[in-house]
Amino acid sequence: MNRELKRVTIVILAMFAALFVSVTTIQFFSADALANDARNARTINASYSKQRGPILVAGQPIAQSVPSNDQYKYQRTYTNGPLYSAVTGYFTLDQGTTGIESAMNQELSGTSDSQFLSQLNSIVTGQNPQGASVELTIDPKVQQAAYDALGSLKGAVIAVDPKTGRILAMVSKPDYDPNILAVHDTDKVISTYNDLLNNANSPLINRTLDGDLDPPGSTFKIVTSSTALQAAGLSADYQLPNLDGYPLPGSSSIVHNAGGGTCGPGATVSIQTAFVLSCNIPMAELGVQIGRQKLTDMAKAYGYTTSFDSPIPVEASQFPNIGDDAQLALSSFGQASVRSSPMQIVEQSMAVANGGVIMQPNLVDSVRAPDLTVLKQFEAKTLQTPITSITASTLSSWMVEAVDSGAATNARIDGVKVAGKTGTAENGAGDPYTLWFTGFAPADNPQVAVAVVVQNGGGLGESGTGNDVAAPIAKKVLEAVLNK
C-alpha cells in the first residue's frame, strides 16, 4: 500500500512540476510573443476596449483611435492613410498588425512595462485606460515629396539623417489605405485583406525594408570600391585592363559595360574612373583580383546578411556564398545572387557620408504617456562601421564626381554638392531592369542620405537607367530637405 501511495505521490508531484514549468514559460518567457502574435484575436479584441495611443508626425496624428458606437468602443482611423501606409502599417480585428502598429503595439495599447503604473492608476480612479503616443522621426514635407516624386511607379524611397539615423521619409508603392482594414466588420476585413494579399502588385509589402529584394546593380560598387581601397590597399589610380568585353572565368558568358565599348579611352582604366562612369568590366576584374573573402567580409561589414529593427523589422540583404570566380565577378557589380533592400543601399551612403559610420536607422523619436510623461526618447546608436574616415572621404569625392560629370548627372542641384551613385540592375534575359539611385547632400556637410529603387524598369523595360528614372526622384527628395 505504501509503495502504491508513493507512486501516486510521485506522479502528482511530476504533474505539478510540469504545470509549474508550463505556466512559468507562458507567463514569463512567451508572454510578449503570444501577446504580439497577429493570430491572437483575444488580445486584439481586448485592445479595442481602451483608447489606443496615436501615432504622430510633427505633433499631428496620422493614426488615432476615436470613439465608436459599436461593441468595440474605439475605431482606428488613419489620416492620409496611403501616404503613410509603409510606416504605420495597419491595425485590424482579424488580420493582426504590421508596421509601427505592430512594432510599438505594447506602447500604443498601454501594456508595456513602463506603463504599468498608468494602467494601475486607471483602474483605481476609474478613468478610461489609454495607450501612449508614439512620435515618429518622419518629416511630413520630405515624406510628401518622396511620395509625389515616386508617383505611379512601383518601388520605394527612403531618406535618413546620416548623422543620427533618423528616418525622414519611407515610401513604398503600390500603397494601400489602412482605413479599409480597420473597419469593425470581420467579413469585410478578411475580404479586403485577401484582395490586397492576392493583388499582383503586392501593395501590403513595405519595399523599403523587405519583400522580394532586388539586385543592387552598380550601387554595390560602393562596397567593391571600399574593399579595393581599404581591404586590398589599392590606390584610386590603380589601373585595370580597359576591355570592351570581359569573358567570365570558366564561362562562355561575356560581361559588357552599359552601352557597350570600353570605359573611356586608353588601354587601362583607374578604379576611380570605373566608379565615376559606372563601368562593369573593370569592377568585375577588380572583384576577381581582390578575392571572394575580402569582398564577402566587406559586404557583411556594410550589413549584408544581418537584420535589425527600426523598430519595424528590416529583412537582411543577401550576399551569396561565392563558389567561383565567375560568380565573384558578377557579384562585384551587384549582380549574380546579390539582393538588397533600399534600407541596405541607404546604409552604404550613410557610411560614406558619416566618416565610415552607419547609424542605426530609426523611426521613433519619442513615446509619451497620456499625461505627456516621456517614456522613451530617441538615442542615436551605431549600427556598423565598415570603413575608415579616409576611405569614406575618397568615396565621397568619387560620388560627387559621378553626379557632376559621371553616370549620376540627373541628381545635380544648382549650388549644392551632391554625392551619388546609380544602379541599373539586370533581372534576366527579357526582364525589365531594376533602377537605383543612392546618395547624400550637401556632400561637405550631409543632412540627408537617400535611396530610391524603381522596379519593373519604371515601365521602360530594358531601356531605362538609374540615372534616367531613379536619380530625378532622389533629387526631389534631397531638395525637400535642403529647402526646409
C-alpha positions in Angstrom: 0.0 0.0 0.0 2.8 2.4 0.9 4.5 1.6 -2.4 1.4 2.4 -4.4 0.9 5.6 -2.5 4.4 6.6 -3.1 4.0 6.1 -6.9 0.8 8.2 -6.9 2.6 10.9 -5.0 5.5 10.9 -7.4 3.1 11.1 -10.4 1.1 14.0 -8.8 4.4 15.9 -8.0 5.6 15.4 -11.6 2.3 16.7 -12.9 2.5 19.8 -10.6 6.1 20.3 -11.8 5.1 20.1 -15.4 2.2 22.5 -14.8 4.6 24.9 -13.0 7.1 24.9 -15.8 4.4 25.3 -18.4 2.7 28.3 -16.7 6.1 29.9 -16.0 7.1 29.6 -19.6 3.9 31.1 -20.8 3.7 33.9 -18.3 7.3 35.0 -18.2 9.1 33.8 -21.3 6.4 33.6 -24.0 4.0 36.3 -22.8 5.3 39.1 -25.1 5.5 36.8 -28.2 1.9 35.5 -27.6 0.6 39.0 -26.9 2.1 40.3 -30.1 1.2 37.3 -32.3 -1.0 38.5 -35.2 -3.3 35.5 -34.7 -4.1 36.4 -31.1 -7.6 37.7 -31.7 -8.3 37.8 -27.9 -5.6 40.4 -27.3 -6.6 42.5 -30.3 -10.3 42.4 -29.4 -9.4 43.4 -25.8 -7.3 46.3 -27.1 -10.4 47.9 -28.6 -11.9 48.4 -25.2 -9.3 51.1 -24.4 -8.2 54.1 -26.4 -5.2 53.1 -28.4 -2.5 55.8 -28.5 -1.9 57.9 -31.6 1.0 57.8 -34.0 2.2 61.3 -34.6 4.2 63.1 -37.3 5.4 66.6 -36.4 2.9 66.5 -33.5 -0.1 65.6 -35.7 -1.9 62.3 -35.6 -1.6 60.1 -38.7 -3.2 57.2 -36.8 -5.6 57.5 -33.8 -8.5 55.8 -32.1 -11.8 57.7 -31.9 -15.0 56.7 -30.0 -17.3 54.4 -32.0 -20.9 53.4 -31.3 -20.4 49.6 -31.6 -19.2 46.9 -29.3 -15.5 47.8 -29.9 -15.8 51.3 -28.3 -13.0 52.7 -30.5 -12.4 53.0 -34.2 -8.8 53.2 -35.6 -8.5 55.9 -38.2 -5.6 56.9 -40.5 -5.1 60.4 -41.8 -3.5 60.4 -45.3 -3.5 56.6 -45.0 -1.8 55.7 -48.3 0.9 58.4 -47.8 2.0 56.8 -44.5 0.9 53.2 -45.1 4.5 51.9 -45.3 5.2 53.5 -41.9 2.0 52.9 -39.8 1.1 49.5 -41.2 -2.4 48.5 -40.2 -4.4 47.5 -37.1 -7.2 45.1 -37.7 -9.7 42.8 -36.0 -8.8 39.6 -37.7 -5.5 40.1 -39.6 -3.2 41.3 -36.9 -0.9 44.3 -37.2 2.0 45.5 -39.2 4.4 48.5 -39.3 4.6 50.8 -36.3 1.2 49.5 -35.2 2.9 46.1 -34.6 6.4 47.2 -33.6 5.1 49.6 -31.0 2.0 47.7 -30.1 2.7 47.4 -26.4 3.2 51.1 -26.0 0.2 52.1 -28.2 -2.0 49.6 -26.3 -0.8 50.8 -22.9 0.6 47.3 -21.9 4.3 48.0 -21.9 6.2 47.6 -18.6 6.8 51.3 -18.4 3.0 51.9 -18.4 2.2 49.6 -15.5 1.6 52.4 -13.0 -0.6 54.3 -15.6 -2.7 51.1 -16.0 -3.0 50.7 -12.2 -4.0 54.4 -11.8 -6.7 54.0 -14.4 -8.1 51.0 -12.5 -8.1 52.8 -9.2 -9.5 56.1 -10.5 -12.0 54.6 -12.9 -10.6 56.5 -15.8 -10.7 55.2 -19.3 -7.4 53.4 -19.9 -5.3 54.9 -22.7 -2.2 53.9 -24.7 0.9 56.0 -25.1 1.5 58.2 -28.1 4.4 57.4 -30.5 6.1 60.4 -32.2 7.9 59.5 -35.4 11.0 60.9 -36.9 9.3 61.3 -40.3 9.3 64.8 -41.7 5.9 65.4 -43.4 7.3 67.6 -46.2 10.0 65.1 -47.1 7.5 62.2 -46.9 5.2 64.1 -49.2 8.0 64.9 -51.6 9.1 61.3 -51.8 5.5 60.1 -52.3 4.9 62.6 -55.1 8.2 62.0 -56.8 7.7 58.2 -56.9 4.3 58.8 -58.5 2.7 55.8 -60.0 6.0 53.9 -60.3 6.5 50.6 -58.5 9.3 50.9 -56.0 10.4 52.6 -52.8 12.1 55.7 -51.3 13.9 56.1 -48.0 15.6 59.2 -46.7 17.7 59.2 -43.5 19.7 61.7 -41.5 23.1 60.1 -41.8 24.5 61.7 -38.6 21.7 60.4 -36.3 19.9 57.6 -38.2 16.5 59.4 -38.0 14.3 58.2 -40.9 12.9 61.3 -42.6 10.8 59.5 -45.2 9.7 56.0 -46.0 7.5 55.4 -49.0 6.6 52.1 -50.8 4.4 51.8 -53.8 1.9 50.4 -54.8 0.4 51.5 -51.5 -2.9 50.9 -49.8 -5.3 52.7 -47.4 -5.1 51.2 -43.8 -8.6 52.6 -43.1 -10.2 49.8 -45.2 -8.6 47.2 -43.0 -9.6 49.0 -39.7 -13.4 48.6 -40.1 -15.4 46.7 -37.5 -16.8 44.2 -39.9 -14.9 40.8 -39.8 -16.1 39.5 -43.1 -15.3 42.8 -44.8 -11.8 42.9 -43.3 -11.0 39.4 -44.4 -12.3 40.0 -47.9 -10.3 43.3 -48.2 -7.2 41.7 -46.8 -7.4 38.8 -49.2 -7.9 41.1 -52.1 -4.8 43.1 -51.1 -2.8 39.9 -50.5 -3.7 38.4 -53.9 -3.0 41.7 -55.7 -0.2 41.0 -58.3 1.5 44.3 -57.3 1.7 43.2 -53.6 0.7 46.6 -52.0 1.0 45.2 -48.5 4.8 44.7 -48.8 6.9 47.5 -47.5 9.5 47.6 -50.2 11.9 49.8 -48.3 12.6 47.1 -45.7 11.6 43.6 -47.1 9.8 41.6 -49.7 11.3 40.3 -52.9 14.7 42.1 -52.7 16.3 43.3 -55.9 19.8 43.0 -57.3 21.5 46.3 -56.4 23.4 46.7 -59.6 26.1 49.4 -59.7 25.1 50.8 -56.3 27.1 47.8 -55.0 30.2 49.3 -56.5 30.4 51.3 -53.3 31.1 48.1 -51.4 33.5 46.7 -54.1 35.5 50.0 -54.2 35.6 50.1 -50.4 37.1 46.6 -50.4 39.7 47.7 -53.0 40.7 50.9 -51.2 40.7 49.5 -47.6 41.0 45.7 -47.5 43.2 45.3 -50.6 45.1 48.6 -50.1 44.8 49.7 -53.7 45.0 53.4 -54.7 42.4 55.4 -56.5 44.5 55.4 -59.7 45.2 51.6 -59.6 44.9 50.6 -63.3 42.8 47.7 -64.7 42.7 46.4 -68.3 40.2 48.6 -70.3 38.3 46.0 -72.3 35.1 46.2 -74.3 34.2 42.7 -73.3 35.2 40.5 -70.3 34.8 36.7 -70.6 33.7 35.4 -67.2 36.3 33.0 -65.8 35.4 29.4 -66.7 32.4 30.5 -68.6 31.3 31.4 -72.2 29.4 34.5 -70.9 30.8 37.9 -71.5 30.4 41.0 -69.4 29.8 44.3 -71.1 29.8 47.9 -69.9 26.5 49.7 -70.1 26.1 51.0 -73.7 29.0 48.8 -74.8 32.5 49.8 -75.6 35.4 50.5 -73.2 35.4 52.5 -70.0 36.6 55.7 -71.6 39.8 55.9 -73.8 43.1 54.2 -73.1 44.3 50.7 -72.7 43.8 50.8 -68.9 41.4 52.5 -66.6 41.6 53.5 -62.9 39.3 52.3 -60.2 38.2 55.9 -59.7 37.2 56.3 -63.3 35.4 53.0 -63.4 33.4 54.1 -60.3 32.5 57.5 -61.7 31.5 56.2 -65.1 29.9 53.1 -63.5 31.7 50.6 -65.7 31.0 46.9 -65.2 34.1 45.3 -66.8 36.8 46.9 -64.6 34.7 46.2 -61.5 34.4 42.6 -62.4 38.1 42.4 -63.0 38.7 44.2 -59.7 36.5 41.8 -57.8 38.4 38.8 -59.1 41.7 40.4 -58.1 40.5 41.3 -54.6 39.2 37.8 -53.9 36.0 36.4 -52.6 36.9 36.5 -48.9 37.7 40.2 -48.8 34.6 41.2 -50.8 32.4 39.0 -48.6 33.8 40.4 -45.4 33.2 44.0 -46.6 29.7 43.2 -47.7 28.9 41.8 -44.3 30.6 44.8 -42.6 28.2 47.0 -44.5 25.3 45.0 -43.1 24.6 42.3 -45.7 23.2 39.1 -44.2 22.3 41.0 -41.0 18.8 42.1 -39.9 17.8 44.7 -37.3 14.8 46.6 -36.0 14.0 50.1 -37.0 11.8 49.3 -34.8 10.0 47.7 -37.8 12.0 44.6 -38.6 14.4 45.0 -41.6 15.0 42.0 -43.7 18.6 41.0 -44.1 20.0 41.8 -47.6 21.7 38.9 -49.3 25.3 38.3 -50.3 26.0 34.8 -51.7 28.5 32.2 -50.7 30.6 32.7 -53.7 31.5 29.4 -55.4 33.7 30.5 -58.3 35.4 33.5 -60.0 32.5 33.9 -62.5 30.1 34.5 -59.6 32.6 36.7 -57.9 33.0 38.9 -61.0 29.2 39.3 -61.3 28.7 40.0 -57.6 31.3 42.7 -57.8 28.9 44.9 -59.7 25.8 43.9 -57.8 24.5 41.0 -60.0 24.6 37.2 -59.5 22.7 36.4 -56.3 23.3 39.7 -54.5 20.0 41.1 -53.3 19.4 44.4 -51.4 16.7 46.4 -49.8 16.6 50.2 -50.1 17.4 50.3 -46.4 20.7 48.4 -47.1 21.5 50.7 -50.0 20.9 53.9 -48.0 23.2 52.5 -45.3 26.0 52.4 -47.8 25.5 56.1 -48.5 25.3 56.8 -44.8 28.7 55.2 -44.2 30.3 57.4 -46.9 28.5 60.5 -45.7 29.3 59.9 -42.0 33.0 59.2 -42.0 32.6 55.4 -42.2 29.9 55.0 -39.5 26.4 53.7 -40.2 24.0 55.0 -37.5 21.1 52.6 -36.8 18.1 53.9 -38.8 15.2 54.6 -36.5 11.5 55.7 -37.0 10.6 56.5 -33.4 11.5 59.9 -31.9 9.7 59.5 -28.5 7.0 57.7 -26.6 4.8 59.7 -24.3 2.2 58.6 -21.7 -1.3 60.3 -21.8 -0.1 62.8 -19.2 2.8 63.7 -21.6 5.5 62.0 -19.4 8.3 60.8 -21.7 8.5 57.0 -21.5 11.2 56.6 -24.3 13.4 59.1 -26.1 15.3 58.6 -29.3 19.0 57.8 -28.8 21.4 57.6 -31.8 23.2 54.3 -32.0 26.0 53.0 -34.2 24.9 50.0 -36.3 28.1 49.3 -38.3 31.5 50.9 -39.0 32.5 49.2 -42.3 35.1 51.7 -43.5 37.6 54.3 -42.2 37.1 58.0 -42.5 39.9 58.1 -45.1 38.0 55.6 -47.3 34.8 57.4 -46.8 36.3 60.7 -47.8 37.7 59.1 -51.0 34.4 57.5 -51.9 32.6 60.8 -51.2 34.7 62.6 -53.7 34.1 59.9 -56.3 30.3 60.1 -55.7 30.4 63.9 -56.1 32.3 63.5 -59.4 29.7 60.9 -60.5 27.0 63.5 -60.1 29.0 66.4 -61.5 30.2 64.6 -64.7 29.7 60.9 -64.5 26.9 58.4 -64.5 24.6 60.2 -62.0 24.2 63.7 -63.5 20.4 63.8 -63.1 20.8 64.3 -59.4 22.6 67.6 -59.8 21.2 70.5 -57.7 22.4 74.1 -58.5 24.6 75.5 -55.8 24.8 72.2 -53.9 27.4 69.4 -53.9 25.5 66.2 -54.3 27.2 62.8 -53.9 25.5 59.9 -55.7 25.7 56.5 -57.3 23.3 55.0 -59.8 22.4 51.4 -60.5 20.8 49.7 -63.4 20.4 46.0 -62.5 19.5 43.1 -64.8 16.9 40.5 -63.8 17.4 38.0 -66.6 17.0 38.0 -70.3 14.0 40.0 -71.5 13.0 41.0 -67.9 12.7 44.7 -67.1 15.6 46.3 -65.2 15.6 47.4 -61.6 16.7 51.1 -61.4 18.5 52.6 -58.4 20.0 55.8 -57.0 21.6 56.4 -53.7 23.5 59.5 -52.4 23.6 62.3 -50.0 23.7 66.1 -49.7 25.3 68.5 -49.2 28.4 66.4 -49.7 30.6 68.6 -47.4 28.0 68.6 -44.5 25.5 65.8 -45.2 21.9 66.5 -43.9 20.2 63.6 -45.7 21.1 60.3 -47.4 18.6 58.7 -49.8 18.0 55.5 -51.6 15.5 55.0 -54.5 14.5 51.8 -56.2 12.2 51.6 -59.1 11.1 48.1 -60.1 9.7 46.8 -63.3 12.0 49.0 -65.3 9.9 52.0 -64.5 7.7 50.9 -67.3 10.6 51.2 -69.8 11.6 47.5 -69.8 15.3 47.2 -70.5 15.7 50.7 -71.9 15.5 52.7 -68.6 18.5 53.6 -66.4 19.0 54.5 -62.8 20.2 58.0 -63.9 17.1 58.5 -66.1 14.5 57.3 -63.7 15.7 57.0 -60.1 18.1 60.0 -59.9 15.4 62.6 -60.6 13.2 61.1 -57.8 16.1 61.3 -55.4 16.8 64.9 -56.4 13.3 66.0 -55.4 13.7 64.3 -52.0 17.1 65.9 -51.4 15.7 69.3 -52.3 12.8 68.8 -49.9 15.3 68.5 -47.1 17.7 71.2 -48.2 14.9 73.8 -48.9 13.2 73.5 -45.5 
